[in-house]
């Protein structure tokens, strides 16, 4: 099981820090989530042979099997609870941000757009039909 212990500020983004984990057996509490998936991902070398600790961005289940071939790997990640020992700064969103005001704003925008199109359609076609009827000889 992969455990996300939190974030640490670093001076050099290319050199990973060696982080000591608690050596004794721990009972973990946190939020279980599926592995994060980016909207767009460039080519990466998550399974490249490098010394530990490794920097891995958006690992897939196949990447985790490659990194830990001798261990069973779960299909998700545990976000360690803020009160648990051995963690670092945690600023996780446990649910997607669903701001109702944003959705009402989009709904109003599309409603106004639809009303504008209907007004233009009726106005332009009303003029055509009235002009066409005035040209017809009696």
C-alpha positions as CSV (number, residue, x, y, z in Angstrom):
1,X,0.0,0.0,0.0
2,X,1.3,3.4,-0.9
3,X,0.9,6.0,1.8
4,X,1.1,9.8,1.1
5,X,2.5,11.3,4.2
6,X,2.3,14.9,3.1
7,X,4.5,17.7,1.6
8,X,7.9,19.0,2.4
9,X,9.4,22.2,1.0
10,X,12.7,21.7,-0.8
11,X,15.4,24.0,-2.2
12,X,16.5,21.7,-5.0
13,X,13.6,20.1,-6.9
14,X,15.9,17.5,-8.6
15,X,17.5,16.0,-5.5
16,X,15.0,14.0,-3.4
17,X,15.3,14.1,0.3
18,X,15.8,11.0,2.4
19,X,12.8,10.8,4.7
20,X,12.8,8.5,7.7
21,X,9.6,6.6,8.1
22,X,8.6,5.1,11.5
23,X,10.4,1.8,12.0
24,X,7.9,0.1,14.2
25,X,4.6,-1.3,13.1
26,X,1.9,1.4,12.7
27,X,-1.8,1.4,12.5
28,X,-2.7,3.9,9.8
29,X,-5.8,6.1,9.5
30,X,-6.5,8.3,6.5
31,X,-8.5,8.7,3.3
32,X,-8.4,6.0,0.6
33,X,-8.3,7.4,-2.9
34,X,-7.7,6.0,-6.4
35,X,-4.3,6.9,-7.9
36,X,-4.2,10.5,-9.2
37,X,-4.6,10.8,-13.0
38,X,-3.3,14.0,-14.8
39,X,-5.4,15.6,-17.5
40,X,-2.3,15.5,-19.8
41,X,1.0,13.7,-19.1
42,X,4.3,14.0,-20.8
43,X,6.6,11.0,-21.3
44,X,8.1,10.0,-17.9
45,X,10.6,7.5,-16.7
46,X,8.9,6.3,-13.5
47,X,10.5,2.9,-13.8
48,X,14.0,4.0,-14.8
49,X,16.7,2.5,-12.6
50,X,17.7,5.2,-10.2
51,X,18.8,5.2,-6.6
52,X,16.3,5.6,-3.8
53,X,14.5,7.7,-2.9
54,X,12.9,8.3,-6.3
55,X,10.7,11.2,-7.6
56,X,7.7,9.6,-9.3
57,X,5.0,11.8,-10.8
58,X,1.5,10.4,-11.3
59,X,2.4,6.7,-11.1
60,X,0.1,4.2,-12.7
61,X,-0.6,0.7,-11.3
62,X,1.9,-0.7,-13.8
63,X,4.6,1.8,-12.6
64,X,4.0,0.7,-9.0
65,X,4.4,-3.0,-10.0
66,X,7.6,-2.1,-11.7
67,X,8.9,-0.1,-8.7
68,X,7.9,-2.7,-6.2
69,X,8.1,-6.1,-8.0
70,X,8.4,-8.1,-4.8
71,X,5.5,-6.5,-2.9
72,X,1.7,-6.6,-3.5
73,X,0.5,-3.2,-4.6
74,X,-3.0,-1.9,-3.9
75,X,-4.9,0.0,-6.6
76,X,-5.0,3.3,-4.7
77,X,-3.2,5.6,-2.2
78,X,-3.8,6.3,1.5
79,X,-3.7,10.0,2.4
80,X,-2.4,9.8,6.0
81,X,-4.6,11.5,8.6
82,X,-3.4,14.9,9.9
83,X,-3.2,13.6,13.5
84,X,-1.1,10.5,12.6
85,X,2.6,10.5,13.6
86,X,5.3,10.5,10.9
87,X,3.4,12.8,8.6
88,X,4.2,16.2,7.1
89,X,2.2,19.2,6.0
90,X,-1.2,18.0,4.6
91,X,-3.4,20.1,2.5
92,X,-5.5,17.6,0.7
93,X,-8.9,18.1,-0.8
94,X,-10.9,15.0,0.1
95,X,-13.7,15.8,-2.4
96,X,-13.7,17.8,-5.6
97,X,-14.6,21.4,-5.2
98,X,-18.2,21.7,-6.2
99,X,-19.1,25.4,-5.9
100,X,-22.9,25.8,-6.6
101,X,-22.4,29.5,-7.5
102,X,-20.2,28.5,-10.4
103,X,-22.8,26.2,-11.8
104,X,-25.6,28.7,-11.4
105,X,-23.4,31.2,-13.2
106,X,-22.8,28.8,-16.2
107,X,-26.5,28.0,-16.3
108,X,-27.5,31.7,-16.4
109,X,-24.8,32.4,-19.1
110,X,-26.2,29.6,-21.4
111,X,-29.8,30.6,-20.7
112,X,-29.0,34.2,-21.6
113,X,-27.2,33.0,-24.8
114,X,-30.3,30.9,-25.7
115,X,-32.7,33.8,-25.2
116,X,-30.4,36.1,-27.3
117,X,-30.4,33.6,-30.1
118,X,-34.2,33.2,-30.0
119,X,-34.7,37.0,-30.1
120,X,-32.4,37.4,-33.0
121,X,-34.0,34.5,-34.9
122,X,-37.5,35.8,-34.4
123,X,-36.5,39.4,-35.2
124,X,-34.7,38.5,-38.4
125,X,-37.4,36.1,-39.6
126,X,-40.3,38.5,-38.7
127,X,-38.7,41.2,-40.9
128,X,-38.3,38.7,-43.8
129,X,-41.9,37.5,-43.6
130,X,-43.4,41.0,-43.4
131,X,-41.2,42.1,-46.4
132,X,-42.2,39.0,-48.4
133,X,-45.9,39.6,-47.8
134,X,-45.7,43.2,-48.9
135,X,-44.2,42.2,-52.3
136,X,-46.9,39.7,-53.2
137,X,-49.3,41.3,-55.7
138,X,-52.9,41.3,-54.9
